[in-house]
Amino acid sequence: MARMIRIGAALGAALLGITACSGGGAGDAGPPASEGGQLTVSNWQWLEPGRGDKLWSVVEGYSKTNPKATLKKVSVTRADYEKTISTQLGARNGPDLIVIPDTYFGKLAKAGLLETVDDAVPAGQKQALNATNDFGKYKGKQLAYTWETVNYALFWNKSLLKKAGVQPPKDFASLLAAAKAVKAEAGVPGLAVRSQMAEETPWWIDFSNWPYGFGGRWSKDGKLTIDAPENVQAVTAFKKMYDSGAMSTGDDASTFRTKFAQGKIGMMIDNSSALTTMVGGDENPVKSKDVEASPLPFPTPASANTGEWIGINKYSKHKALAKDFLKYLYSPDAQKALAAALGASSPGTGAPTPDAFTKANPWAPVYKKQTETSHNAVVEGFEDKTPQIAHIVLSHISEVLIKNADPATALKAAQAEASKLTGS
């Protein structure tokens, strides 16, 4: 574990060092947007079946506004995304436009690797921006705008719960019981959620649903609260599910999502983007009509959300063109198209989800409702240290899952280690 922390710290230091040596400079704005050119845009979502094509279609719409511009995908798997982009930026390279996970933004912002984009969106269009765009500011400067905000919920295959003879869970006890019943009666895992260090970054966001749902948070009033009693309760519950024999523990998210789409998983706690993809393919046996959703079956209504922002690489040679792209992306027509492609999640403006989507996917309003009580997984007050804190916490939780370490002892050790890291 210590070796992995050193690797992460070294990578962060390398990014900071390169930026410091270059004085944050990366050349001028490049040719004017009117001259066109090729823009590269990175996102793991390009790899999502069906949905990825819809999102890319919105991006490609820029070429209608600027016929001299061409767009090129940079597709990286979610598990490898931050590492890949960091490596490219460390070499003063990388895509022109970067879709940035919320837990990654602080690191890039502090390292000075994002171009200021205050002037990219005209004043008239800024009036339509929602409050989530404030997260894309760093030291008073807008470094990115909201690409998507995604909530989480519990959802299930209606036919598998019926076969198991159970009702949709309302609390953790009934969630555990339902998962066991599906496994016993249908012969498939009753619940699937991430639980592997190989997917560390997305697992951190997914797992945050458990402590949040049990009334905990990772920090409060500028102090880390990793070992708070509510968090211990959440880890204890997760361990019970993990050991139940009813949870899918050997599969990564790509695999168990495919299985759910094939009717081979009973329930999942996952985000709206994932569910949209799972029920969106014509080849998938499970359709939207076969799925229902509810808020998380935990003691409080709180849950996690994940957000993505889009910013411009400081080393881009096409900054003027990239800013013109952002002007297009936050136009009313483009936002309307993006809202349609995003489905149950939300863009950076008030562009509504199309009525046709909600009618075809009646579970979508459950996700939208979660916005009222959801929080992102960034450790408040320690934004730029979130990746390192997440690694520490999840490493200790893995000890609970795999080596049967005591949850309270594990989180106490994580608290001490993270406090030393942050000097808090």
Sequence and secondary structure as in RCSB ss.txt:
>XXXX:A:sequence
MARMIRIGAALGAALLGITACSGGGAGDAGPPASEGGQLTVSNWQWLEPGRGDKLWSVVEGYSKTNPKATLKKVS
VTRADYEKTISTQLGARNGPDLIVIPDTYFGKLAKAGLLETVDDAVPAGQKQALNATNDFGKYKGKQLAYTWETV
NYALFWNKSLLKKAGVQPPKDFASLLAAAKAVKAEAGVPGLAVRSQMAEETPWWIDFSNWPYGFGGRWSKDGKLT
IDAPENVQAVTAFKKMYDSGAMSTGDDASTFRTKFAQGKIGMMIDNSSALTTMVGGDENPVKSKDVEASPLPFPT
PASANTGEWIGINKYSKHKALAKDFLKYLYSPDAQKALAAALGASSPGTGAPTPDAFTKANPWAPVYKKQTETSH
NAVVEGFEDKTPQIAHIVLSHISEVLIKNADPATALKAAQAEASKLTGS
>XXXX:A:secstr
 HHHHHHHHHHHHHHHHHHHHHTT      S GGG EEEEEE GGGGSTTHHHHHHHHHHTHHHHSTTEEEEEE 
  GGGHHHHHHHHHHTT   SEEEEEHHHHHHHHHTT B   TTTS HHHHTTB GGGGGGEETTEE  EEEEEE
EEEEEEEHHHHHHHT    SSHHHHHHHHHHHHHHHSS SEE    GGGHHHHHHHHTHHHHHTT  SEETTEE 
TT HHHHHHHHHHHHHHHTS EE S  HHHHHHHHHTT  SEEEEEHHHHHHHTT TT S  GGGEEEES SSSS
S EEEEEEEEEEBTT S HHHHHHHHHHHTSHHHHHHHHHHHTTSB SB     HHHHHH TTHHHHHHGGGTEE
ESS TT GGGHHHHHHHHHHHHHHHHHH   HHHHHHHHHHHHHHHHT 
